[in-house]
Amino acid sequence: MDELAAQIVSITAHTTLTEFTAEEWDRLNETAHPFLSYAFLSALEQSGSVGEQTGWDVLFLAAREEGSALLVGALPVYVKHHSYGEYVFDHSWAHAFERAGGRYYPKLLSAIPFTPVPGPRLLYDRRQPEIAARLLAALETLARQNQISSAHMNFITPSDRKTLEDRGWMIRTGVQFHWQNNNYHTFDDFLASLSSRKRKTLRKERQSLYQHGITFHQLTGADITSDHWDRFYQFYLATIEKKWGGAYLTEAFFHQIGASMAEHILLVMAEKDGQMIAGALNFVGQDTLYGRNWGCIEEIPNLHFETCYYQAIDFAISRGLTTVEAGAQGLHKVQRGYLPVYTYSAHWLADDNFAEAVSRFLRQEQQAVEQDARSIEAISPYRQDKPPEQGK
């Protein structure tokens, strides 16, 4: 054990992010990942999107150095009373465990609520791996002492995956669809990399919207006003309630991120006849654009594709970003230039028999996921003689 790790004397649990300062938290977020930022996590909590009555009870773990109380490690954790808003589906596990007489909920989850975006979960100086081990040991002890069935960590990085595998956590494989910037200088450069048929389809989709008189606004920073957030929330609410029947994020959340992290936001707004009719919320990372939420109040063919996918690609090219991550699921993204990328989650189950059953399931599921990904790659829209560079 190295000198710094030996100085850590305690791991503490906190039921609010306000028990940390923004400075000490963001210092651990070495890649400045927007969803791990104090501003984003605080907006979720302060807006009531997580916390009391939501099924997402805040319980962050902290590692502090002896004497100075310096924060040297942290782990965002939530006590979950259901499995909604996670995008890694374990409802079948819960049903099986409860049919066998167990109690699956509450469970412990390290994830970014409502945000299926890969990123670090264990926050610590990567030169000090013992800090991560202590945080994980504390999480497992917390589960055992409180008779909690399981702990989970969703959308993890390769580094965290290795740490968790070495500790005996089970790894689950999933697939998302990401767009890679193959050194394009313009949107037309991207189109030129597609097969002739797909290139014509995309151009036709885009042209159909302009024929409807729809224009698009890419708003960042101070250009995003309170009125824009009011309108976007209407779009979000209309679309969420139409598809799923309940919105996770409150209106206050959108206004708060607009106030605290607008420089890291791209808000695409679609306008028709002087009225805003649709919008897409994106977050800007160091080299990646993250597409998150969208909504509309008027159904128009191809509006979703343009607002969410083509505008994101156009912005990424203009900013020199390497990747666009368009969120979970959506096979229709492939024909618009977004190719399959593996994602990973990690799972710890207290009951050994249950863990063995889940382990068998995960091995079978991984084979199916990999087979599906290979099949999807076979229908890539890119020219055979000019495949895109894969960044992940």
Backbone hydrogen bonds, N-H to C=O, Kabsch-Sander energy under -0.5 kcal/mol:
donor,donor_aa,acceptor,acceptor_aa,energy
6,A,2,D,-2.0
7,Q,3,E,-0.8
7,Q,4,L,-1.1
8,I,5,A,-1.5
9,V,64,R,-1.0
10,S,64,R,-0.7
12,T,62,A,-2.4
14,H,60,F,-2.8
19,E,16,T,-1.3
20,F,17,L,-2.1
25,W,21,T,-2.1
26,D,22,A,-2.6
27,R,23,E,-1.4
28,L,24,E,-0.8
28,L,25,W,-1.1
29,N,25,W,-0.8
30,E,28,L,-2.0
32,A,29,N,-2.1
36,L,33,H,-1.4
37,S,33,H,-0.6
37,S,34,P,-0.7
41,L,37,S,-2.2
42,S,38,Y,-2.6
43,A,39,A,-1.8
44,L,40,F,-1.9
45,E,41,L,-1.8
46,Q,42,S,-3.5
47,S,43,A,-1.7
48,G,45,E,-1.3
49,S,44,L,-1.5
50,V,44,L,-1.5
51,G,56,W,-2.4
54,T,51,G,-2.1
55,G,51,G,-0.5
56,W,51,G,-0.7
57,D,79,V,-2.5
59,L,77,V,-2.4
60,F,14,H,-2.3
61,L,75,L,-2.4
62,A,12,T,-2.6
63,A,73,G,-2.8
64,R,10,S,-1.4
65,E,70,L,-2.7
66,E,7,Q,-1.6
68,S,66,E,-1.8
69,A,65,E,-1.5
72,V,63,A,-2.6
72,V,70,L,-0.6
73,G,63,A,-1.3
74,A,123,L,-2.3
75,L,61,L,-2.2
78,Y,109,L,-2.6
79,V,57,D,-2.9
80,K,78,Y,-0.8
80,K,107,K,-2.9
81,H,55,G,-1.6
86,E,83,S,-0.6
94,A,90,D,-2.1
95,H,91,H,-2.5
96,A,92,S,-2.3
97,F,93,W,-2.7
98,E,94,A,-2.3
99,R,95,H,-2.3
100,A,96,A,-1.4
101,G,98,E,-1.4
102,G,97,F,-2.7
104,Y,102,G,-0.5
107,K,80,K,-2.0
108,L,150,S,-2.3
109,L,78,Y,-2.5
110,S,152,H,-3.1
111,A,109,L,-0.7
114,F,85,G,-1.9
115,T,112,I,-1.8
117,V,115,T,-2.3
119,G,155,F,-2.0
123,L,74,A,-2.7
123,L,121,R,-0.8
124,Y,122,L,-0.6
125,D,72,V,-0.7
126,R,124,Y,-0.5
128,Q,125,D,-3.0
131,I,128,Q,-1.7
132,A,128,Q,-0.6
133,A,129,P,-1.8
134,R,130,E,-2.1
135,L,131,I,-2.1
136,L,132,A,-2.4
137,A,133,A,-2.4
138,A,134,R,-2.2
139,L,135,L,-2.0
140,E,136,L,-2.5
141,T,137,A,-2.4
142,L,138,A,-2.5
143,A,139,L,-1.9
144,R,140,E,-2.4
145,Q,141,T,-2.9
146,N,142,L,-1.3
147,Q,144,R,-1.5
148,I,143,A,-3.1
149,S,106,P,-0.8
151,A,348,W,-2.7
152,H,108,L,-1.9
153,M,346,A,-2.6
154,N,110,S,-1.8
156,I,344,Y,-2.4
161,R,157,T,-2.6
162,K,158,P,-2.1
163,T,159,S,-1.8
164,L,160,D,-2.5
165,E,161,R,-2.9
166,D,162,K,-2.6
167,R,163,T,-0.8
168,G,165,E,-1.7
169,W,164,L,-2.5
170,M,347,H,-2.8
172,R,345,S,-2.9
174,G,343,T,-2.8
176,Q,341,V,-2.6
177,F,327,G,-0.7
178,H,176,Q,-0.5
178,H,339,L,-2.4
179,W,324,V,-2.8
181,N,322,T,-3.0
182,N,180,Q,-0.9
183,N,181,N,-1.4
190,F,186,T,-1.4
191,L,187,F,-2.4
192,A,188,D,-2.1
193,S,189,D,-0.7
193,S,190,F,-1.3
194,L,191,L,-1.6
195,S,381,P,-3.0
199,R,195,S,-2.8
200,K,196,S,-2.1
201,T,197,R,-1.9
202,L,198,K,-2.5
203,R,199,R,-2.1
204,K,200,K,-2.1
205,E,201,T,-2.4
206,R,202,L,-2.4
207,Q,203,R,-2.5
208,S,204,K,-2.0
209,L,205,E,-0.9
209,L,206,R,-0.7
210,Y,206,R,-1.5
211,Q,207,Q,-2.0
212,H,208,S,-0.7
212,H,209,L,-0.5
213,G,210,Y,-1.3
214,I,209,L,-2.1
215,T,271,E,-2.3
217,H,269,M,-2.5
219,L,217,H,-0.8
219,L,267,L,-2.4
221,G,262,A,-1.9
221,G,265,I,-0.5
223,D,220,T,-1.9
224,I,221,G,-1.8
225,T,223,D,-0.7
229,W,225,T,-1.6
230,D,226,S,-2.2
231,R,227,D,-2.3
232,F,228,H,-2.9
233,Y,229,W,-2.5
234,Q,230,D,-1.3
235,F,231,R,-2.0
236,Y,232,F,-3.0
237,L,233,Y,-2.7
238,A,234,Q,-2.3
239,T,235,F,-2.2
240,I,236,Y,-2.7
241,E,237,L,-2.4
242,K,238,A,-1.2
243,K,239,T,-1.7
244,W,240,I,-3.4
245,G,240,I,-1.4
253,F,250,T,-0.5
254,F,250,T,-1.1
255,H,251,E,-1.6
256,Q,252,A,-2.3
257,I,253,F,-2.5
258,G,254,F,-1.7
259,A,255,H,-1.5
260,S,256,Q,-2.2
261,M,257,I,-2.5
264,H,261,M,-1.8
265,I,262,A,-1.7
266,L,282,N,-2.4
267,L,219,L,-3.0
267,L,265,I,-0.5
268,V,266,L,-0.6
268,V,280,A,-2.6
269,M,217,H,-2.3
269,M,267,L,-0.6
270,A,278,A,-2.8
271,E,215,T,-3.1
272,K,275,Q,-3.1
273,D,213,G,-0.5
275,Q,272,K,-1.9
277,I,270,A,-2.8
278,A,270,A,-1.1
279,G,295,G,-2.3
280,A,268,V,-2.3
281,L,293,N,-3.4
282,N,266,L,-2.5
282,N,280,A,-0.5
283,F,290,Y,-2.4
284,V,264,H,-3.0
285,G,283,F,-0.6
285,G,288,T,-3.4
289,L,323,T,-2.5
290,Y,283,F,-3.3
290,Y,288,T,-0.5
291,G,289,L,-0.7
291,G,325,E,-3.3
292,R,281,L,-2.9
293,N,281,L,-0.6
295,G,279,G,-1.9
296,C,235,F,-0.8
297,I,277,I,-2.5
298,E,277,I,-0.6
300,I,298,E,-0.7
303,L,300,I,-2.1
306,E,302,N,-2.2
307,T,303,L,-2.5
308,C,304,H,-2.4
309,Y,304,H,-0.5
309,Y,305,F,-2.0
310,Y,305,F,-2.0
311,Q,306,E,-2.4
313,I,309,Y,-2.2
314,D,310,Y,-2.6
315,F,311,Q,-2.3
316,A,312,A,-2.7
317,I,313,I,-2.5
318,S,314,D,-2.0
319,R,315,F,-1.9
320,G,316,A,-0.8
320,G,317,I,-0.8
321,L,316,A,-2.4
322,T,287,D,-1.9
323,T,287,D,-1.4
324,V,179,W,-2.2
325,E,289,L,-2.7
326,A,177,F,-1.1
326,A,324,V,-0.6
329,Q,175,V,-0.5
333,K,330,G,-1.9
334,V,331,L,-1.6
336,R,333,K,-1.6
337,G,334,V,-1.9
338,Y,333,K,-2.0
339,L,178,H,-2.3
339,L,337,G,-0.6
341,V,176,Q,-2.5
343,T,174,G,-2.2
345,S,172,R,-2.0
346,A,153,M,-2.9
347,H,170,M,-2.4
348,W,151,A,-3.1
350,A,149,S,-2.6
352,D,350,A,-0.6
355,A,351,D,-2.6
356,E,352,D,-2.1
357,A,353,N,-1.8
358,V,354,F,-2.4
359,S,355,A,-2.4
360,R,356,E,-1.9
361,F,357,A,-1.9
362,L,358,V,-2.6
363,R,359,S,-1.9
364,Q,360,R,-1.8
365,E,361,F,-2.8
366,Q,362,L,-2.5
367,Q,363,R,-1.4
368,A,364,Q,-1.6
369,V,365,E,-2.7
370,E,366,Q,-2.6
371,Q,367,Q,-1.9
372,D,368,A,-2.4
373,A,369,V,-2.4
374,R,370,E,-2.0
375,S,371,Q,-1.9
376,I,372,D,-2.3
377,E,373,A,-2.3
378,A,374,R,-1.1
379,I,376,I,-1.7
380,S,377,E,-1.4
383,R,193,S,-2.7
386,K,383,R,-1.4
391,G,389,E,-0.7
